[in-house]
Every structure is written in C-alpha cells, then in structure tokens.
C-alpha cells in the first residue's frame, strides 16, 4: 500500500510539472508577439481598402544580393483591432523607436502623425534611415536631367515625390495625390505662385500651409495636409509639413509681366505621371515581398522625360535671363511695376 501511495504521489508531481511548463511556454508566446512583428517578415492582415489578400513569404537574407542585405529588409508590424491591445502595442512602438524613426516609418507608409494608426499593418525597415534616402524608389542619378538645375517629380503609382538638381536626387518623400474622382493632372507643368498659408475657396476650413501652385486655373498645388495612406485630395499634392516647407524654399516661382496678366518666365519644372492601382494592394506593402518593388528605373524615367527636357531647358534659360534683367534694373534703381497675380481657386 505504501508503494502504491508513493507511485500516485510521483505521478501527481509529474503532471503538475508538465502543466507548469505548458503555462510558462504560453505566457512566453504571448509576450513575444509584439517582438516578432517588428523582427521578422510575416503575413500582414488584409487592408481595409484591399480587394485581394496577399500573403507575405519569409525572405531569407542569403537568397538575395549582398547590396540588398546591406540595405536591410522590410518587416510587417501588425496593428491589432482590439483597442486595449492596440494601446499597449502603441506604447511599445513609441518605446522602441524615437520620434524621427517613427516619422520615417510612417512616411514609408504614406502616413502622417495624425493618421499614424490609419492602417492595420505598417511596413517597417529592419534598419531605420531617418533621411529616407536608403529607401528611395527614385534613381539616385538621372543623366537626362544633368542640365536641369531644379526639377520636381510626382509618381501616382507609388504616391511619392522626388527632387533632382542637375540630375542628382536630393530629396524624396510621401504624398497623397488626387482621389479617383478628382485626380491630379498628369504631365509637365511649372511652378507658379506660392503662399505660406492659403485658405481653400472650396472650404474655408481647409488651411493649406506652404502652398505652391502648379496649375493656376485649376488651383492645383502642393502643400502640407493630412496623409491618410492613400490618394485622398481634391487634386492637390499633399505633403508632410517638413517637406512642404523644404519645397517652398527650394522651388522657383514664375515671373509675370507688368500688371500680372501674362507670364514673363516660368518657375521650376514639375512632372506628375502614372496611375494608381485603385482598389488594389497598397504599393508599399509589396516591399514585404520584394525590397525593390517600388523602384522606378532609370530607363523608365529617361523615356518619360526625354521629350520634355528641351522645353525645361528653354524655360530655365528664359527665366535666368529675365531674373538677371530684373536684378540689373533694381541695381540701377529702375522702378519695377507690380507683378503680384490674382490668386484663383485653391483646392
């Protein structure tokens, strides 16, 4: 009887031990959930505006080129729907990344701080570059633009802008262009007038900081406004505040003839091109499958810009000539008539 009692006690102790180990593993599994979302590529939840589900395979570093390995990979950061869980995930996100790093991550997802959780999955680089230049979808050099001093290009397909000076990429960033029912006009145009704070004539509640007009009659321009993670504007080109400020100082305005009725010289050349995959998977989500998925090739941009470069150079030379004549007139104290234009509708 004593042996039977000892055996029963031994079996009971073993069962308790197994149960405790199982509980411990389950707790560890839950606590590691957050870490796994930012350290390994995995299948994100379907987007709210996505029609087709896309699975994201795990990418092995040894299967890609050394250059891509050096630049790092993009990982999926899942945002839970449950508010209580989401709040704790937000806290961990803010703890893991500093303000500049968070801004960079949101920019890659075409989001600003106001819309930072307007997604169920964030694409997060394994290595954070707060300048974003390591992740540029635009070529670093475009020889076709070597003679063009300033050029700004907006890509509809990937909702991003790029800035070139004499063919070298000096800046790029996120944008939110015209929604499907109010798309931004494509093609080559030139920067017109600018205003630090414009008020939309469509709605007086729309304040547009650092507005730079590129289509005078249509009232289309770039300016700071909410970036929700998809094309949402009424034709304008929305930017982050810091990007709108930078472009406000960078680009050249037009020069008008006396009286302001006609243009004497055009401003910085601007190009809007391509089409967005309306209703499809967001382009930056494809980075989870392929780090180069959003890249625009030199060949594609060269083919696009080659017919337009002569016009850019012609307008650039004319503006320099006009600007020099104005500078000379001012030096000689020759009065220059008012050249301020009448501002039209602003979207």
ZADRENFI-565501 format. One line per field, with one value per residue (C-alpha): x, y, z. Coordinates in nm, 3 decimals, padded with zeros to 5 digits. Layout:
x	(X_...)
y	(Y_...)
z	(Z_...)
***
This chain:
x	(00.000_00.285_00.442_00.110_00.078_00.435_00.364_00.046_00.233_00.507_00.258_00.077_00.404_00.491_00.152_00.187_00.532_00.406_00.119_00.351_00.590_00.298_00.167_00.511_00.551_00.210_00.298_00.628_00.450_00.212_00.488_00.692_00.407_00.499_00.869_00.801_00.602_00.899_01.181_01.058_00.862_00.524_00.180_00.001_-00.371_-00.569_-00.603_-00.940_-00.916_-00.757_-00.959_-00.716_-00.535_-00.159_00.049_00.395_00.661_00.959_01.259_01.593_01.884_02.117_01.883_01.928_02.214_02.477_02.359_02.006_02.142_02.339_02.033_01.817_01.467_01.115_00.913_00.541_00.424_00.068_-00.174_-00.439_-00.803_-00.877_-00.831_-00.681_-00.423_-00.360_-00.285_-00.018_00.129_00.138_00.326_00.581_00.613_00.689_00.932_01.119_01.152_01.234_01.034_01.245_01.239_00.860_00.821_01.034_00.832_00.504_00.638_00.719_00.355_00.238_00.105_00.149_00.130_-00.243_-00.320_-00.049_-00.281_-00.491_-00.366_-00.376_-00.017_00.292_00.588_00.897_01.260_01.495_01.742_01.599_01.731_01.557_01.659_01.465_01.734_01.825_01.473_01.439_01.222_01.373_01.715_01.997_02.121_01.940_02.182_01.893_01.844_02.211_02.141_01.822_01.903_01.577_01.310_01.027_00.851_00.540_00.465_00.097_00.166_00.370_00.241_00.584_00.774_01.138_01.358_01.652_01.924_02.133_02.033_02.115_01.839_01.849_01.521_01.216_00.913_00.549_00.246_-00.130_-00.249_-00.594_-00.854_-01.009_-01.295_-01.064_-00.732_-00.428_-00.349_-00.064_00.217_00.479_00.396_00.583_00.567_00.368_00.298_00.335_00.180_00.277_-00.085_-00.355_-00.724_-00.914_-01.203_-01.373_-01.399_-01.278_-01.198_-00.917_-00.595_-00.311_00.034_00.323_00.105_00.288_00.060_00.146_-00.185_-00.312_-00.657_-00.737_-00.593_-00.375_-00.057_00.144_00.105_00.102_-00.211_-00.318_-00.157_-00.403_-00.212_-00.385_-00.475_-00.735_-00.702_-00.922_-00.646_-00.371_-00.048_-00.043_00.288_00.430_00.489_00.870_00.861_00.620_00.848_01.154_00.992_00.851_01.207_01.356_01.134_01.133_00.812_00.700_00.784_00.493_00.484_00.391_00.031_00.041_-00.181_00.073_00.374_00.718_00.907_00.806_00.914_01.063_00.968_00.724_00.610_00.315_00.298_00.147_-00.167_-00.257_-00.378_-00.723_-00.877_-00.567_-00.295_-00.104_00.224_00.448_00.305_00.480_00.812_00.744_00.782_01.047_01.259_01.283_00.912_00.852_01.173_01.141_01.415_01.647_01.522_01.157_01.220_01.456_01.189_00.929_01.141_01.343_01.072_01.025_01.386_01.429_01.127_01.263_01.599_01.436_01.219_01.513_01.732_01.450_01.391_01.759_01.766_01.455_01.579_01.915_01.742_01.529_01.836_02.013_01.710_01.699_02.070_02.012_01.706_01.470_01.110_00.952_00.573_00.360_00.379_00.154_-00.103_-00.466_-00.489_-00.756_-00.938_-00.719_-00.802)
y	(00.000_00.232_00.170_00.245_00.572_00.673_00.597_00.806_01.097_01.070_01.070_01.374_01.569_01.487_01.606_01.934_01.988_01.932_02.174_02.446_02.415_02.437_02.754_02.912_02.846_03.000_03.314_03.348_03.304_03.593_03.823_03.763_03.852_04.221_04.150_03.910_04.169_04.400_04.147_03.910_03.938_03.773_03.778_04.105_04.133_04.237_04.612_04.775_04.910_04.599_04.376_04.086_03.919_03.890_03.650_03.762_03.491_03.492_03.625_03.463_03.705_03.452_03.430_03.794_04.003_04.149_04.502_04.433_04.261_04.572_04.796_04.569_04.426_04.544_04.377_04.372_04.546_04.432_04.676_04.484_04.585_04.546_04.891_04.771_04.554_04.827_05.084_04.859_04.798_05.175_05.221_04.958_05.117_05.458_05.299_05.106_05.395_05.762_06.045_06.075_05.699_05.688_05.973_05.783_05.462_05.647_05.828_05.494_05.401_05.738_05.845_06.150_06.157_06.243_05.932_05.714_05.425_05.451_05.106_04.753_04.683_04.904_04.831_04.875_04.872_04.644_04.932_05.281_05.569_05.888_06.068_05.805_05.816_05.449_05.356_05.587_05.447_05.708_05.660_05.846_05.981_06.076_06.186_06.306_06.586_06.686_07.029_07.093_07.283_07.213_06.951_06.802_06.479_06.315_05.946_05.849_05.470_05.487_05.818_05.973_06.280_06.319_06.626_06.643_06.906_06.869_06.504_06.413_06.309_06.543_06.457_06.231_06.174_06.065_06.236_06.194_06.296_06.339_06.075_05.869_06.116_06.422_06.308_06.532_06.648_06.450_06.580_06.854_07.186_07.462_07.613_07.936_08.140_08.044_08.145_08.044_07.994_07.962_07.918_07.691_07.854_07.512_07.518_07.794_07.526_07.391_07.561_07.490_07.572_07.632_07.618_07.623_07.646_07.447_07.478_07.833_07.799_07.472_07.590_07.280_07.286_07.109_07.195_07.044_06.846_06.511_06.198_05.912_05.638_05.660_05.922_06.142_06.503_06.718_06.721_06.886_06.718_06.675_06.669_06.635_06.975_06.950_06.850_07.132_07.380_07.247_07.263_07.608_07.737_07.521_07.580_07.896_08.088_08.233_08.590_08.793_09.080_09.426_09.417_09.043_08.940_08.731_08.514_08.650_08.345_08.007_07.860_07.521_07.231_06.981_06.642_06.427_06.082_05.734_05.583_05.441_05.084_05.190_04.935_04.716_04.643_04.950_04.967_04.999_04.673_04.498_04.585_04.298_04.059_04.250_04.539_04.683_04.653_05.031_05.122_05.330_05.252_05.497_05.367_05.435_05.791_05.864_05.755_05.966_06.282_06.280_06.454_06.721_06.812_07.059_07.256_07.251_07.385_07.653_07.779_07.760_07.975_08.226_08.257_08.315_08.586_08.758_08.729_08.883_09.174_09.240_09.225_09.475_09.706_09.701_09.779_10.082_10.189_10.145_10.111_09.768_09.757_09.542_09.176_09.015_08.783_08.739_08.408_08.165_07.871_07.669_07.301)
z	(00.000_00.080_-00.265_-00.437_-00.245_-00.342_-00.708_-00.704_-00.548_-00.810_-01.098_-00.949_-00.919_-01.284_-01.408_-01.218_-01.363_-01.720_-01.660_-01.523_-01.821_-02.063_-01.895_-01.899_-02.272_-02.345_-02.145_-02.328_-02.661_-02.584_-02.458_-02.774_-03.011_-03.029_-03.078_-03.365_-03.561_-03.589_-03.620_-03.891_-04.217_-04.182_-04.336_-04.250_-04.205_-04.510_-04.551_-04.520_-04.875_-05.025_-05.254_-05.287_-04.997_-05.039_-04.839_-04.740_-04.752_-04.519_-04.713_-04.640_-04.644_-04.803_-05.104_-05.204_-05.333_-05.092_-05.180_-05.058_-04.748_-04.666_-04.707_-04.494_-04.531_-04.465_-04.191_-04.109_-03.793_-03.725_-03.560_-03.359_-03.384_-03.013_-02.857_-02.528_-02.701_-02.958_-02.688_-02.540_-02.887_-02.946_-02.622_-02.723_-03.069_-02.917_-02.672_-02.941_-03.190_-03.128_-03.284_-03.600_-03.654_-03.609_-03.858_-04.111_-04.066_-04.109_-04.417_-04.580_-04.523_-04.664_-04.325_-04.103_-03.723_-03.727_-03.931_-03.778_-03.699_-04.013_-04.114_-03.980_-04.084_-04.105_-04.329_-04.110_-04.233_-04.041_-04.044_-03.991_-04.202_-04.089_-04.411_-04.613_-04.882_-04.828_-04.934_-05.234_-05.514_-05.747_-05.914_-05.740_-06.073_-06.396_-06.667_-06.884_-06.627_-06.594_-06.744_-06.545_-06.225_-06.042_-06.110_-05.900_-05.998_-05.850_-05.905_-05.891_-05.877_-05.556_-05.412_-05.376_-05.493_-05.589_-05.631_-05.874_-05.903_-06.220_-06.240_-05.878_-05.639_-05.341_-05.170_-05.185_-04.966_-04.938_-05.086_-05.111_-05.455_-05.605_-05.523_-05.804_-05.859_-05.854_-05.995_-06.020_-06.374_-06.531_-06.748_-06.742_-06.580_-06.400_-06.051_-06.033_-05.720_-05.354_-05.023_-04.669_-04.563_-04.828_-04.748_-04.983_-05.169_-05.175_-04.794_-04.563_-04.303_-04.522_-04.419_-04.661_-04.516_-04.758_-05.067_-05.403_-05.707_-06.023_-06.216_-06.186_-06.342_-06.166_-05.836_-05.804_-05.600_-05.332_-04.964_-04.617_-04.530_-04.386_-04.533_-04.471_-04.653_-04.993_-05.262_-05.089_-05.207_-05.429_-05.698_-05.493_-05.382_-05.005_-04.821_-04.473_-04.311_-04.324_-04.694_-04.781_-04.605_-04.785_-05.130_-05.052_-05.020_-05.296_-05.599_-05.811_-05.882_-06.211_-06.315_-06.451_-06.697_-06.562_-06.444_-06.372_-06.663_-06.851_-06.767_-06.847_-06.719_-06.579_-06.249_-06.158_-06.386_-06.231_-06.364_-06.250_-06.407_-06.393_-06.243_-05.904_-05.857_-05.738_-05.502_-05.510_-05.260_-05.145_-05.339_-05.032_-04.893_-05.181_-05.016_-04.777_-05.072_-05.264_-05.122_-05.476_-05.560_-05.577_-05.757_-06.074_-06.324_-06.495_-06.829_-06.743_-06.629_-06.918_-07.167_-06.983_-06.957_-07.279_-07.490_-07.219_-07.138_-07.429_-07.304_-06.947_-07.062_-07.277_-06.990_-06.750_-06.978_-07.025_-06.651_-06.582_-06.849_-06.709_-06.349_-06.446_-06.620_-06.310_-06.088_-06.315_-06.313_-05.934_-05.916_-06.137_-05.931_-06.225_-06.093_-06.147_-06.177_-05.952_-06.060_-05.799_-05.964_-05.875_-05.688_-05.821_-05.662_-05.428_-05.374)
***
